[in-house]
Amino acid sequence: MSTQSYQALVVRQSEKTFVKSIEDLSTDDLPEGEVLIRVHYSSLNYKDAMSASGNRAITRHFPHTPGIDASGVVAESSSSDFQAGDSVLVTGYDLGMNTPGGFGEYIRVPASWVVPLPETLSLNESMVYGTAGFTAALSIYRMEANGLDAESGSVLVTGATGGVGSMAVAILENAGYNVVAATGKPDASEYLRSLGATEILAREDVHDDSARPLTKETWSGVVDSVGGNTLATAIAGTRYRGTIATCGLVGSHELATTVYPFILRGISLLGIDSANCPMSDRKAIWGKISKEWKVGCLDEIARPFGLENLEPEIDRILNGQQTGRVVLAHSGVSNG
Ligand SMILES: NC(=O)c1ccc[n+]([C@@H]2O[C@H](COP(=O)([O-])OP(=O)(O)OC[C@H]3O[C@@H](n4cnc5c(N)ncnc54)[C@H](OP(=O)(O)O)[C@@H]3O)[C@@H](O)[C@H]2O)c1
């Protein structure tokens, strides 16, 4: 394929600040890799916002194009696993961190990062899930492998209106679980009930300052994207042999707890990493997302945006004010 010029959101360092603008780039400047993809959709995750604001724990070198998620069509492939015209998706690995990501209309990546788009998902739907939905699904997949099922009792989702939280509420409800959603947004009840939460808690209800190692056995499972005291409170209130998936740190990266819930109640704390999830699990989880975990409320969760109006959405996610999923549609793509 001949060189293509394309548009991308580029973050540049200007003295001590980081400036975002839409620039014209060339596919010649993309890194080496077996698969060149014309990106149709991407999405906004917390990690993208950190990259876009110059967080060097995420992105070491600028100028940089963020976007840890991308779905689109293969433009060129030197791998026998993919042909030009294939619909595919990529989430995680190094995409959008130090490899130019889905906020550009083209990406070039190793074939080992690429997942064939499941037949029953559109390119657009796959990005409503994106990393956030994949992380929620990975959490539930690992919790079920650890013994959780819909008969076990209620599952708590913290940071429930966020990307991971919204997708966790919707997938769990779809899979038959009784879902309790904890949120810091007082006016979010209607939204969370529309996703399938049966009970709504205020954020403060999952914040116990007493330092008690064990509280009333309440939850059989927890999907936590907040960390800190929220996670410690959830651990103390988890039922005998319950399972907690820890996947985020929007509240805090710290965790003060004791061994008592683990040795007296036999609970399990599962660490969730979506970026480097092995390809066998990755394909199995996208398979579930496209079938039994395909939720009916994707339109309620997704908010479509173009490159030109992404910046306020980045600020919103950094301020903890985001609700649902921001899906980036690149210009000139059909609505597939
Ligand atoms: N482990 C992994 O592989 C993985 C993958 C994806 C994301 N993550 C992590 O998961 C977390 C959530 O990501 P996301 O993309 O879902 O972000 P998000 O869309 O911004 O959602 C985060 C939600 O957490 C709540 N929240 C925000 N600030 C808070 C605070 N100070 N204290 C308590 N709750 C707060 C808010 O929901 P409410 O207002 O409803 O409470 C917010 O909407 C991030 O830490 C991200 O890095 C990890």
PDBQT file of the ligand as one rigid body, heavy atoms in Angstrom, charges set to zero:
ROOT
HETATM    1  N1  LIG A 401      -6.364  -3.283  35.583  1.00  0.00    +0.000 N 
HETATM    2  C1  LIG A 401      -6.651  -2.993  34.337  1.00  0.00    +0.000 C 
HETATM    3  O1  LIG A 401      -6.309  -3.708  33.408  1.00  0.00    +0.000 OA
HETATM    4  C2  LIG A 401      -7.446  -1.756  34.073  1.00  0.00    +0.000 A 
HETATM    5  C3  LIG A 401      -8.128  -1.572  32.857  1.00  0.00    +0.000 A 
HETATM    6  C4  LIG A 401      -8.947  -0.435  32.696  1.00  0.00    +0.000 A 
HETATM    7  C5  LIG A 401      -9.009   0.508  33.712  1.00  0.00    +0.000 A 
HETATM    8  N2  LIG A 401      -8.277   0.302  34.836  1.00  0.00    +0.000 N 
HETATM    9  C6  LIG A 401      -8.328   1.269  35.934  1.00  0.00    +0.000 C 
HETATM   10  O2  LIG A 401      -9.654   1.289  36.434  1.00  0.00    +0.000 OA
HETATM   11  C7  LIG A 401      -9.953   2.587  36.915  1.00  0.00    +0.000 C 
HETATM   12  C8  LIG A 401     -11.232   3.082  36.241  1.00  0.00    +0.000 C 
HETATM   13  O3  LIG A 401     -10.985   3.277  34.849  1.00  0.00    +0.000 OA
HETATM   14  P1  LIG A 401     -12.152   3.818  33.936  1.00  0.00    +0.000 P 
HETATM   15  O4  LIG A 401     -11.596   3.897  32.558  1.00  0.00    +0.000 OA
HETATM   16  O5  LIG A 401     -13.414   3.076  34.226  1.00  0.00    +0.000 OA
HETATM   17  O6  LIG A 401     -12.276   5.319  34.521  1.00  0.00    +0.000 OA
HETATM   18  P2  LIG A 401     -13.587   6.232  34.638  1.00  0.00    +0.000 P 
HETATM   19  O7  LIG A 401     -14.467   6.025  33.468  1.00  0.00    +0.000 OA
HETATM   20  O8  LIG A 401     -13.100   7.585  34.955  1.00  0.00    +0.000 OA
HETATM   21  O9  LIG A 401     -14.359   5.647  35.893  1.00  0.00    +0.000 OA
HETATM   22  C9  LIG A 401     -13.899   5.838  37.197  1.00  0.00    +0.000 C 
HETATM   23  C10 LIG A 401     -15.102   6.048  38.117  1.00  0.00    +0.000 C 
HETATM   24  O10 LIG A 401     -14.641   5.927  39.476  1.00  0.00    +0.000 OA
HETATM   25  C11 LIG A 401     -15.354   6.835  40.311  1.00  0.00    +0.000 C 
HETATM   26  N3  LIG A 401     -14.381   7.740  40.918  1.00  0.00    +0.000 N 
HETATM   27  C12 LIG A 401     -13.693   8.740  40.330  1.00  0.00    +0.000 A 
HETATM   28  N4  LIG A 401     -12.886   9.359  41.202  1.00  0.00    +0.000 NA
HETATM   29  C13 LIG A 401     -13.070   8.743  42.375  1.00  0.00    +0.000 A 
HETATM   30  C14 LIG A 401     -12.512   8.928  43.691  1.00  0.00    +0.000 A 
HETATM   31  N5  LIG A 401     -11.619   9.878  43.947  1.00  0.00    +0.000 N 
HETATM   32  N6  LIG A 401     -12.923   8.096  44.663  1.00  0.00    +0.000 NA
HETATM   33  C15 LIG A 401     -13.817   7.139  44.417  1.00  0.00    +0.000 A 
HETATM   34  N7  LIG A 401     -14.380   6.919  43.201  1.00  0.00    +0.000 NA
HETATM   35  C16 LIG A 401     -14.004   7.713  42.204  1.00  0.00    +0.000 A 
HETATM   36  C17 LIG A 401     -16.338   7.562  39.417  1.00  0.00    +0.000 C 
HETATM   37  O11 LIG A 401     -17.532   6.792  39.398  1.00  0.00    +0.000 OA
HETATM   38  P3  LIG A 401     -18.748   7.110  40.425  1.00  0.00    +0.000 P 
HETATM   39  O12 LIG A 401     -18.959   8.587  40.348  1.00  0.00    +0.000 OA
HETATM   40  O13 LIG A 401     -19.884   6.302  39.912  1.00  0.00    +0.000 OA
HETATM   41  O14 LIG A 401     -18.276   6.694  41.783  1.00  0.00    +0.000 OA
HETATM   42  C18 LIG A 401     -15.699   7.451  38.035  1.00  0.00    +0.000 C 
HETATM   43  O15 LIG A 401     -16.656   7.593  37.011  1.00  0.00    +0.000 OA
HETATM   44  C19 LIG A 401      -8.716   3.444  36.638  1.00  0.00    +0.000 C 
HETATM   45  O16 LIG A 401      -7.897   3.457  37.794  1.00  0.00    +0.000 OA
HETATM   46  C20 LIG A 401      -8.018   2.695  35.524  1.00  0.00    +0.000 C 
HETATM   47  O17 LIG A 401      -6.649   2.952  35.486  1.00  0.00    +0.000 OA
HETATM   48  C21 LIG A 401      -7.509  -0.786  35.019  1.00  0.00    +0.000 A 
ENDROOT
TORSDOF 0
